[in-house]
Amino acid sequence: MGTITRSRRPFGIIVLVIFVSLEVNASAQQSVQRARLTIGTALLNGPTERAIDQEIQRLTTLCPYSVASCMTANLRPLDLPLANVYERADSNSRVVGTIWAVLWSRQYEQWASVGVRLEFSTPDDSQRRYVWIPDIGDWGYGIHLAGLRRRGEWVQMFGGPFPESAWVAHETPSFSVRVESIEGDILALNGVLMRTDQRGRRHRLRRSGVFIIERVEGNTVILRQESPSDMACGDPERERVPKPTVRFRAAARDFFDVDGVPRFSVVYTKGC
């Protein structure tokens, strides 16, 4: 009988293939993290904005002094579709969900105002809603979203109720999202690992607080702590405060936790 020869792939080749695969995945992840060093500003447009304004005006007329009992009893339960969410950055791809604006009565003591929350639903169970943003606050200033990714005319959403791949058109009749780099922004940071050279020694530690992002160079962010003069808003005394001279450096990956949640957010949502 003839002998059966089994071909064996050398162990070194297997290790090399695994190593290359890990390197490719790490490089792709770094690319996404770098692309997500952004702040998105979402706006409610057109028919959505008009419907909300009309409801607020109706309740203001109906409920003098915005008394909570009146506002709550008379608020119309409006569900306003904002945008479809697609599996890819392509309107011909599968729709994986819809973003909705929902009105609710925001109460404080004996008064109330009209609040807006954003919800998400999927085609598989359109009757079930997942809360994305419980209260968008003063939506006239925009809804600030950290860590989005822009690709042409599309914006990728992350976290919350969204599936792993979730894209919306950056502008629809009812909803738009402008995405810009964090470069030049004043941000609140939460536990971002930074390094700096002081007195000839390199220090690495996690820091939280308010920082200004001076520039982004590839996968590295150069930043410093905020000074009152960075947001003086015309105040001469604040303008005279010197800016810190110590600079920090942080990797793009350290602006996100292990689940991809941004460790940064906007501080001055309404400007001066």
Residue frames relative to the residue before (quaternion, step in Angstrom):
aa qw qx qy qz dx dy dz
M 1.0000 0.0000 0.0000 0.0000 0.00 0.00 0.00
G 0.4617 -0.6793 0.4943 0.2848 3.53 -1.04 0.73
T 0.4523 -0.6745 0.5082 0.2868 3.54 -1.11 0.55
I 0.3740 -0.7096 0.5564 0.2168 3.56 -1.15 0.75
T 0.1899 -0.7913 0.5753 0.0822 3.52 -0.68 1.12
R 0.1875 -0.7843 0.5850 0.0858 3.55 -0.69 1.08
S 0.3232 -0.7408 0.5546 0.1982 3.52 -0.77 1.04
R 0.1313 -0.7952 0.5902 0.0465 3.52 -0.89 0.96
R 0.3677 -0.7177 0.5475 0.2235 3.51 -0.84 1.02
P 0.5019 -0.6662 0.4476 0.3222 3.60 -0.71 0.98
F 0.5719 -0.6263 0.4195 0.3236 3.55 -1.00 0.90
G 0.6346 0.5586 -0.3326 0.4178 3.58 1.00 -0.81
I 0.6381 0.5249 -0.3279 0.4581 3.58 1.05 -0.76
I 0.6328 0.5336 -0.3293 0.4542 3.59 0.99 -0.84
V 0.6545 0.5071 -0.3087 0.4681 3.55 0.94 -0.93
L 0.6490 0.5258 -0.3158 0.4502 3.58 0.98 -0.87
V 0.6440 0.5205 -0.3179 0.4618 3.59 0.97 -0.86
I 0.6544 0.5029 -0.3098 0.4721 3.59 0.95 -0.88
F 0.6540 0.5230 -0.3111 0.4493 3.58 0.95 -0.91
V 0.6632 0.4988 -0.3042 0.4678 3.59 0.90 -0.92
S 0.6376 0.5329 -0.3215 0.4540 3.58 1.01 -0.85
L 0.6608 0.4960 -0.3074 0.4720 3.58 0.96 -0.86
E 0.6390 0.5293 -0.3249 0.4538 3.57 1.01 -0.80
V 0.6498 0.5153 -0.3126 0.4631 3.58 0.98 -0.87
N 0.6621 0.5007 -0.3057 0.4663 3.58 0.96 -0.90
A 0.6537 0.5089 -0.3175 0.4614 3.59 0.96 -0.84
S 0.6465 0.5184 -0.3181 0.4605 3.56 1.01 -0.81
A 0.6514 0.5096 -0.3106 0.4686 3.58 0.99 -0.85
Q 0.6470 0.5158 -0.3180 0.4629 3.59 1.01 -0.82
Q 0.6389 0.5209 -0.3239 0.4643 3.58 1.00 -0.81
S 0.6301 0.5410 -0.3282 0.4500 3.57 1.03 -0.81
V 0.6586 0.4934 -0.3034 0.4804 3.59 0.97 -0.85
Q 0.6558 0.5141 -0.3177 0.4523 3.59 0.91 -0.89
R 0.6442 0.5091 -0.3225 0.4709 3.58 0.98 -0.80
A 0.6714 0.4995 -0.2937 0.4620 3.58 0.98 -0.87
R 0.6852 0.4884 -0.2782 0.4632 3.59 1.20 -0.50
L 0.4631 0.6426 -0.4754 0.3829 3.61 1.19 0.23
T 0.4198 0.7008 -0.4370 0.3764 3.52 0.65 1.22
I 0.2106 -0.6934 0.6595 0.1998 3.47 -1.46 0.16
G 0.1905 -0.7723 0.5979 0.0990 3.57 -0.84 1.01
T 0.1500 -0.7566 0.6287 0.0987 3.55 -1.11 0.73
A 0.1376 -0.8086 0.5710 0.0362 3.55 -0.47 1.25
L 0.1253 -0.7879 0.6015 0.0405 3.55 -1.08 0.81
L 0.3520 -0.6810 0.5971 0.2361 3.53 -1.20 0.65
N 0.1312 -0.8466 0.5157 0.0084 3.56 -0.54 1.20
G 0.8830 0.2218 -0.0706 0.4075 3.48 -1.49 -0.03
P 0.8644 0.0093 -0.0002 0.5028 3.59 -0.76 -1.05
T 0.6209 0.5373 -0.3479 0.4525 3.60 1.06 -0.65
E 0.6649 0.5032 -0.2965 0.4656 3.55 0.87 -0.97
R 0.6684 0.4998 -0.3043 0.4592 3.60 0.93 -0.87
A 0.6526 0.5206 -0.3216 0.4469 3.60 0.93 -0.86
I 0.6603 0.4932 -0.3106 0.4736 3.59 0.96 -0.82
D 0.6568 0.5142 -0.3116 0.4551 3.59 0.89 -0.91
Q 0.6534 0.5147 -0.3151 0.4570 3.58 0.96 -0.84
E 0.6634 0.4968 -0.3130 0.4638 3.58 0.97 -0.81
I 0.6327 0.5194 -0.3306 0.4697 3.59 1.01 -0.76
Q 0.6634 0.4989 -0.3055 0.4666 3.59 0.92 -0.87
R 0.6371 0.5271 -0.3289 0.4563 3.59 1.00 -0.81
L 0.6957 0.4670 -0.2787 0.4693 3.59 0.87 -0.92
T 0.6122 0.5529 -0.3502 0.4437 3.59 1.05 -0.70
T 0.6673 0.4819 -0.2888 0.4888 3.58 1.06 -0.78
L 0.7046 0.4841 -0.2569 0.4507 3.54 0.96 -0.94
C 0.7982 0.2494 -0.0954 0.5399 3.58 1.02 -0.82
P 0.2260 -0.7915 0.5535 0.1269 3.62 0.01 1.24
Y 0.8416 0.1437 -0.1543 0.4973 3.55 -1.08 0.88
S 0.4397 -0.7332 0.4325 0.2863 3.61 1.30 0.32
V 0.1116 0.8119 -0.5588 0.1271 3.57 0.88 0.94
A 0.5508 -0.6760 0.3813 0.3070 3.58 -0.77 1.09
S 0.6565 0.5268 -0.3308 0.4267 3.59 0.85 -0.91
C 0.6701 0.4845 -0.2924 0.4803 3.59 1.01 -0.80
M 0.6653 0.5173 -0.3070 0.4422 3.57 0.87 -0.95
T 0.6853 0.4907 -0.2840 0.4571 3.56 0.89 -0.95
A 0.6823 0.5021 -0.2896 0.4456 3.59 0.94 -0.88
N 0.7906 0.3636 -0.1634 0.4648 3.59 1.02 -0.75
L 0.4618 0.6833 -0.4540 0.3373 3.60 1.25 -0.07
R 0.3522 -0.7303 0.5481 0.2054 3.57 -0.82 0.99
P 0.4042 -0.7313 0.4920 0.2446 3.63 -0.80 0.92
L 0.0060 0.8365 -0.5461 0.0445 3.58 0.32 1.24
D 0.0826 -0.7425 0.6634 0.0424 3.55 -1.01 0.94
L 0.0517 -0.8354 0.5462 -0.0319 3.55 -0.39 1.24
P 0.3198 -0.7528 0.5380 0.2037 3.63 -0.55 1.10
L 0.2454 -0.7982 0.5393 0.1085 3.58 -0.84 1.02
A 0.7956 -0.1802 0.1834 0.5485 3.58 0.72 -1.05
N 0.4239 -0.6442 0.5676 0.2882 3.53 -1.24 0.55
V 0.2650 -0.7324 0.6068 0.1585 3.53 -1.20 0.68
Y 0.1890 -0.8152 0.5446 0.0561 3.57 -0.74 1.13
E 0.5976 -0.5879 0.4228 0.3442 3.53 -1.26 0.54
R 0.7853 0.1130 -0.0557 0.6062 3.57 1.15 -0.65
A 0.6032 -0.5426 0.4307 0.3953 3.56 -1.29 0.16
D 0.5496 0.5581 -0.3784 0.4932 3.52 0.76 1.18
S 0.4034 -0.7416 0.4818 0.2348 3.60 -0.65 1.09
N 0.6323 0.5140 -0.3407 0.4690 3.60 1.25 -0.17
S 0.5409 0.6071 -0.4114 0.4118 3.59 1.26 -0.06
R 0.7036 -0.4846 0.3255 0.4052 3.55 -1.33 0.21
V 0.3832 -0.6852 0.5697 0.2432 3.57 -1.05 0.82
V 0.1547 -0.8201 0.5480 0.0567 3.58 -0.63 1.14
G 0.8220 -0.1006 0.0476 0.5585 3.59 1.23 -0.02
T 0.3104 -0.7190 0.5908 0.1941 3.52 -1.40 -0.02
I 0.2982 -0.7203 0.5988 0.1836 3.56 -1.12 0.78
W 0.1203 -0.8053 0.5804 0.0152 3.57 -0.91 1.00
A 0.2480 -0.6965 0.6430 0.2000 3.54 -1.30 0.48
V 0.0701 -0.8025 0.5923 -0.0173 3.57 -0.79 1.07
L 0.3243 -0.7515 0.5440 0.1848 3.58 -0.87 0.96
W 0.0377 0.7813 -0.6223 0.0320 3.55 -1.13 0.69
S 0.5144 -0.6479 0.4745 0.3010 3.55 -1.26 0.42
R 0.1848 -0.7840 0.5884 0.0702 3.56 -0.55 1.24
Q 0.1063 -0.8470 0.5206 0.0151 3.58 -0.29 1.26
Y 0.0584 0.7507 -0.6574 0.0281 3.54 -1.19 0.71
E 0.8026 -0.1059 -0.0400 0.5856 3.49 -0.45 1.41
Q 0.8000 -0.2811 0.1823 0.4978 3.65 -0.75 -0.93
W 0.6429 0.5036 -0.3282 0.4747 3.58 1.26 0.16
A 0.1248 -0.7840 0.6039 0.0713 3.54 -1.30 0.22
S 0.1156 -0.7526 0.6409 0.0973 3.52 -1.34 0.35
V 0.5602 -0.5978 0.4462 0.3602 3.55 -1.26 0.26
G 0.1337 -0.7859 0.6016 0.0516 3.57 -0.73 1.11
V 0.2270 -0.7499 0.6055 0.1396 3.54 -1.28 0.42
R 0.0313 -0.7710 0.6352 0.0330 3.57 -0.91 0.88
L 0.3445 -0.7222 0.5626 0.2082 3.55 -1.23 0.52
E 0.0871 -0.7973 0.5972 0.0050 3.53 -0.94 0.99
F 0.2590 -0.7499 0.5936 0.1354 3.54 -1.34 0.35
S 0.0373 -0.7823 0.6216 0.0170 3.56 -1.02 0.83
T 0.3192 -0.7370 0.5654 0.1876 3.56 -1.24 0.52
P 0.6049 -0.5706 0.4012 0.3841 3.63 -1.14 0.49
D 0.6218 0.5696 -0.3438 0.4132 3.60 1.11 -0.63
D 0.7891 0.0465 -0.0100 0.6124 3.58 1.13 -0.60
S 0.0835 -0.8631 0.4973 0.0263 3.56 0.51 1.23
Q 0.6303 0.5470 -0.3418 0.4321 3.62 1.17 -0.38
R 0.6645 0.4694 -0.3040 0.4957 3.57 1.22 -0.37
R 0.1571 -0.7973 0.5798 0.0595 3.55 -0.92 0.96
Y 0.2048 -0.7463 0.6237 0.1102 3.52 -1.14 0.79
V 0.3801 -0.7300 0.5165 0.2363 3.57 -0.72 1.04
W 0.2301 -0.7617 0.5953 0.1114 3.55 -0.86 1.05
I 0.7841 -0.0171 0.0487 0.6185 3.61 0.69 -1.11
P 0.3834 -0.7724 0.4526 0.2272 3.64 -0.34 1.19
D 0.7924 -0.0265 0.0546 0.6070 3.59 1.05 -0.74
I 0.2516 -0.8011 0.5249 0.1391 3.60 -0.47 1.15
G 0.4662 -0.7124 0.4274 0.3042 3.59 1.28 0.07
D 0.7707 -0.2677 0.2422 0.5250 3.55 -1.07 -0.79
W 0.1935 -0.8601 0.4631 0.0918 3.54 0.26 1.32
G 0.5057 0.6533 -0.4251 0.3698 3.60 1.21 -0.18
Y 0.6766 0.4682 -0.2808 0.4941 3.59 1.23 -0.48
G 0.5945 -0.5633 0.3687 0.4396 3.58 1.25 -0.03
I 0.3736 -0.6861 0.5795 0.2320 3.52 -1.29 0.45
H 0.2296 -0.8180 0.5176 0.1018 3.58 -0.45 1.22
L 0.0543 -0.8128 0.5778 -0.0513 3.55 -0.66 1.21
A 0.2538 -0.7924 0.5406 0.1243 3.57 -0.66 1.10
G 0.8542 0.2665 -0.1576 0.4177 3.53 -1.24 0.60
L 0.3568 0.7077 -0.5307 0.3002 3.60 0.97 0.77
R 0.2681 -0.7452 0.5798 0.1914 3.57 -1.29 0.23
R 0.2366 -0.7786 0.5711 0.1079 3.57 -0.81 1.05
R 0.0487 0.7590 -0.6486 0.0302 3.54 -1.04 0.84
G 0.8133 -0.1438 0.0545 0.5612 3.56 -0.21 1.27
E 0.8049 -0.2188 0.2029 0.5129 3.55 -0.73 -1.12
W 0.6463 0.5191 -0.2977 0.4735 3.58 1.29 0.25
V 0.1951 -0.7601 0.6123 0.0966 3.53 -1.27 0.58
Q 0.2712 -0.7609 0.5681 0.1572 3.56 -0.88 0.97
M 0.2561 -0.7594 0.5855 0.1225 3.54 -0.92 1.05
F 0.1534 -0.7979 0.5798 0.0601 3.58 -1.09 0.70
G 0.8353 0.2747 -0.1760 0.4426 3.52 -1.30 0.48
G 0.7082 0.4714 -0.3281 0.4106 3.52 -1.31 -0.39
P 0.8013 -0.2826 0.2065 0.4853 3.57 -0.95 -0.86
F 0.5323 0.6830 -0.3916 0.3111 3.60 1.24 -0.18
P 0.5128 -0.6102 0.4929 0.3489 3.59 -1.17 0.53
E 0.7382 -0.4408 0.2730 0.4316 3.57 -1.30 0.24
S 0.7725 0.1778 -0.1115 0.5993 3.58 1.03 -0.74
A 0.1675 0.7919 -0.5540 0.1947 3.57 -0.29 1.29
W 0.0206 0.8185 -0.5682 0.0817 3.58 -0.53 1.23
V 0.0817 -0.7666 0.6343 0.0579 3.57 -1.11 0.74
A 0.5397 -0.5779 0.4909 0.3659 3.54 -1.20 0.54
H 0.5048 -0.6847 0.4207 0.3152 3.60 -0.84 0.90
E 0.7977 0.1037 -0.0950 0.5865 3.60 1.20 -0.22
T 0.0301 0.7549 -0.6531 0.0513 3.54 -0.90 1.06
P 0.7000 -0.4640 0.3066 0.4481 3.63 -1.17 0.20
S 0.7854 0.3370 -0.1641 0.4927 3.60 1.08 -0.69
F 0.8010 0.1914 -0.0404 0.5659 3.59 1.20 -0.43
S 0.0498 0.7919 -0.6076 0.0345 3.58 -0.95 0.84
V 0.1385 -0.7793 0.6082 0.0599 3.54 -1.18 0.65
R 0.1263 -0.7656 0.6281 0.0585 3.56 -0.79 1.08
V 0.1262 -0.8088 0.5739 0.0250 3.57 -0.72 1.11
E 0.0306 0.8053 -0.5880 0.0699 3.57 -0.79 1.08
S 0.6121 -0.5587 0.4222 0.3672 3.55 -1.22 0.57
I 0.5175 -0.6338 0.4774 0.3204 3.57 -1.20 0.56
E 0.4284 0.7160 -0.4604 0.3031 3.60 1.24 -0.18
G 0.8047 0.2217 -0.2006 0.5129 3.57 -0.75 1.09
D 0.5757 0.6085 -0.3769 0.3953 3.62 1.23 -0.20
I 0.3290 -0.6693 0.6204 0.2428 3.52 -1.35 0.39
L 0.0084 -0.8423 0.5331 -0.0791 3.55 -0.45 1.25
A 0.3816 -0.6448 0.6037 0.2725 3.50 -1.32 0.47
L 0.1266 -0.8015 0.5834 0.0353 3.57 -0.72 1.10
N 0.1647 -0.7933 0.5836 0.0538 3.54 -1.06 0.83
G 0.8570 -0.1380 0.0534 0.4937 3.55 -0.28 1.28
V 0.2933 0.7499 -0.5349 0.2559 3.59 0.91 0.89
L 0.3967 -0.7178 0.5234 0.2311 3.58 -0.83 1.01
M 0.0052 0.8110 -0.5818 0.0611 3.59 -0.65 1.14
R 0.1637 -0.7561 0.6184 0.1383 3.51 -1.31 0.30
T 0.0178 0.7802 -0.6249 0.0189 3.53 -1.20 0.58
D 0.3390 -0.7136 0.5727 0.2187 3.56 -1.21 0.51
Q 0.0900 0.7841 -0.6052 0.1038 3.56 -0.61 1.16
R 0.8459 0.0059 -0.0531 0.5306 3.55 -0.87 1.05
G 0.7091 -0.4880 0.2545 0.4407 3.53 1.04 0.86
R 0.6777 0.4466 -0.2983 0.5023 3.59 1.23 0.08
R 0.3720 -0.7263 0.5373 0.2129 3.55 -1.05 0.81
H 0.1164 -0.7908 0.6001 0.0316 3.55 -0.87 1.01
R 0.0483 -0.7733 0.6318 0.0214 3.56 -1.06 0.82
L 0.2504 0.7556 -0.5752 0.1882 3.57 -0.75 1.03
R 0.5052 -0.6277 0.4982 0.3202 3.52 -1.27 0.42
R 0.0697 -0.8090 0.5837 -0.0014 3.54 -0.87 1.00
S 0.1350 -0.7420 0.6506 0.0887 3.50 -1.28 0.61
G 0.4398 0.6750 -0.5103 0.3008 3.55 -1.18 0.53
V 0.6031 -0.5504 0.4334 0.3814 3.55 -1.29 -0.30
F 0.0006 0.8063 -0.5867 0.0747 3.55 -0.74 1.15
I 0.3092 -0.7005 0.6002 0.2312 3.54 -1.29 0.41
I 0.3374 -0.7358 0.5560 0.1889 3.55 -0.88 1.01
E 0.2567 -0.8082 0.5119 0.1377 3.58 -0.34 1.22
R 0.7773 -0.2136 0.1445 0.5738 3.57 0.92 -0.84
V 0.2881 -0.7147 0.6100 0.1846 3.51 -1.36 0.38
E 0.0462 -0.7970 0.6018 -0.0201 3.56 -0.72 1.13
G 0.8086 -0.1418 0.0572 0.5682 3.57 -0.16 1.27
N 0.7957 -0.2305 0.2044 0.5215 3.57 -0.65 -1.15
T 0.6369 0.5232 -0.3195 0.4674 3.59 1.28 0.20
V 0.1983 -0.7625 0.6089 0.0919 3.55 -1.03 0.91
I 0.1744 -0.7608 0.6184 0.0914 3.59 -0.90 0.98
L 0.0832 0.8164 -0.5557 0.1334 3.56 -0.67 1.11
R 0.1209 -0.7589 0.6314 0.1039 3.54 -1.34 0.20
Q 0.6211 -0.5377 0.4057 0.4007 3.54 -1.28 0.28
E 0.5640 -0.6190 0.4358 0.3298 3.56 -1.14 0.70
S 0.1841 -0.7317 0.6445 0.1237 3.52 -1.29 0.59
P 0.6110 -0.5494 0.4068 0.3993 3.63 -1.10 0.52
S 0.6351 0.5453 -0.3335 0.4337 3.59 1.12 -0.61
D 0.5507 0.6082 -0.4037 0.4049 3.62 1.21 -0.25
M 0.7735 0.1456 -0.0770 0.6120 3.58 1.19 -0.57
A 0.0757 0.8552 -0.5075 0.0737 3.57 0.81 1.04
C 0.1534 -0.8346 0.5134 0.1273 3.58 1.14 -0.63
G 0.7485 -0.4291 0.2183 0.4561 3.56 0.97 0.88
D 0.5174 0.6281 -0.4242 0.3973 3.59 1.28 0.03
P 0.4092 -0.7467 0.4623 0.2475 3.66 -0.46 1.16
E 0.6479 0.5262 -0.3296 0.4412 3.60 0.97 -0.79
R 0.6643 0.4855 -0.3039 0.4803 3.59 0.97 -0.82
E 0.6280 0.5567 -0.3376 0.4264 3.58 1.03 -0.75
R 0.6822 0.5058 -0.2862 0.4437 3.59 1.11 -0.64
V 0.5119 0.6401 -0.4327 0.3754 3.61 1.21 -0.21
P 0.4113 -0.7307 0.4809 0.2562 3.63 -0.67 1.01
K 0.4606 -0.6732 0.5090 0.2749 3.54 -1.16 0.64
P 0.5671 -0.6020 0.4293 0.3629 3.62 -1.02 0.72
T 0.3678 -0.7442 0.5198 0.2019 3.56 -1.08 0.75
V 0.5899 0.5810 -0.3714 0.4202 3.60 1.19 -0.41
R 0.1512 -0.7810 0.6028 0.0617 3.56 -0.88 1.01
F 0.2085 -0.7572 0.6085 0.1139 3.52 -1.16 0.74
R 0.1965 -0.7472 0.6216 0.1297 3.54 -1.28 0.46
A 0.0054 0.7964 -0.6035 0.0394 3.56 -0.98 0.89
A 0.4654 -0.6645 0.5107 0.2846 3.55 -1.11 0.70
A 0.6130 -0.5657 0.4019 0.3779 3.57 -1.10 0.68
R 0.6442 0.5492 -0.3357 0.4131 3.60 0.95 -0.83
D 0.6704 0.5176 -0.3038 0.4362 3.60 1.11 -0.64
F 0.5587 0.5683 -0.4020 0.4509 3.58 1.28 0.13
F 0.7119 0.3405 -0.2313 0.5690 3.59 1.34 0.15
D 0.4307 -0.6780 0.5186 0.2931 3.57 -1.12 0.61
V 0.7557 -0.4064 0.2558 0.4453 3.60 -1.28 0.02
D 0.6879 0.4508 -0.2749 0.4981 3.60 1.22 -0.45
G 0.5781 -0.6128 0.3709 0.3908 3.59 1.25 0.09
V 0.4587 0.6733 -0.4577 0.3561 3.58 1.26 0.19
P 0.4824 -0.6834 0.4544 0.3063 3.64 -0.78 0.93
R 0.3191 -0.7254 0.5818 0.1827 3.52 -1.15 0.76
F 0.6855 0.4480 -0.2772 0.5025 3.61 1.23 0.30
S 0.0015 -0.7827 0.6223 -0.0116 3.55 -1.23 0.54
V 0.5948 -0.5751 0.4300 0.3614 3.55 -1.28 0.42
V 0.3415 -0.7367 0.5490 0.1984 3.59 -1.03 0.82
Y 0.8042 0.2292 -0.1039 0.5384 3.58 0.62 -1.14
T 0.1141 -0.8478 0.5170 0.0317 3.56 0.20 1.31
K 0.7607 0.3426 -0.1919 0.5168 3.60 1.19 -0.42
G 0.5443 -0.6090 0.4100 0.4060 3.59 1.22 0.23
C 0.7834 -0.2811 0.2209 0.5084 3.57 -1.15 -0.62
